[in-house]
Amino acid sequence: MFSATDRDTIQSSLIARAVADQRVIGAALVGSAARGTQDDWSDIDLALQLDHGVDEQQLVDEWTQAIGDEHGLSDTHDVRSAGARYRVFLLSNSLQVDVSFWPHNKFRATEPGFHVLFGTPNAPTEPTPADASAMIGMGWLYALHARSSIARGKLWQATSMLDGLRSQVLALMCARAGLNAWHGREIDRLPTDDLDRLEATLIGELVADDLDRARTALTRLLLDEVTKTDSDRARRLQPAFDALAAPVA
């Protein structure tokens, strides 16, 4: 297990590597370190701006080799977003290190919390607004499949569908409250009343009755969120939701 001291030492060594690497012309800390909210469990988030003409794959491979040699590497996972490659490193001490590699003309802040270490970033972009319409549609799809799974006696499938339904309800609640639901980051900041209503949808035992109780409660919560978000759509959905919220026979 890593300590905060371990993390800070590794972060400093990565920043020093970025400064020394002539192919890297800009760097920034993002995430909790940039927002000043780091705690003992925080990871490392470092964004790098590559100079024109840099071979990204070669640079990523060399950084990966160096991080493994210096800090112990268990695995990596790549995500591409906003024009950058995010390489997520899992160190052998279980610390997560995210290093994003940005083309010269795309290096910029994409969310609050972007502490420039050196270089000149491009103009920041605003975070993509939450798509409440998509959440609503996915919510009733999960609700439908949860109902049919319970009726067919497929309890593990029903559990999976209920997890999806609950995630959409949580995302709608967070959007309404102006909170970030990505990876559950700010779910715990929801009003106590909302969290209490959600807690009542958890199951205590993998049995059809418990699953169906959770399903009907989540379905009603979903319609409640739709009403607060889009009252016209809620009125159109009301008849279907009345049928959907009925217990499975």
Secondary structure, 3 states (H helix, E strand, C coil): CCCHHHHHHHHHHHHHHHHHCCCEEEEEEECHHHHCCCCCCCCEEEEEEECCCCCHHHHHHHHHHHHHHHHCEEEEEEEEECCEEEEEEEECCCCEEEEEEECCCCCCCCCCCEEEEECCCCCCCCCCCCCHHHHHHHHHHHHHHHHHHHHCCCHHHHHHHHHHHHHHHHHHHHHHHCCCCHHHCCHHHCCHHHHHHHHCCCCCCCCHHHHHHHHHHHHHHHHHHHHHHCHHHHHHHHHHHHHHCCCCC
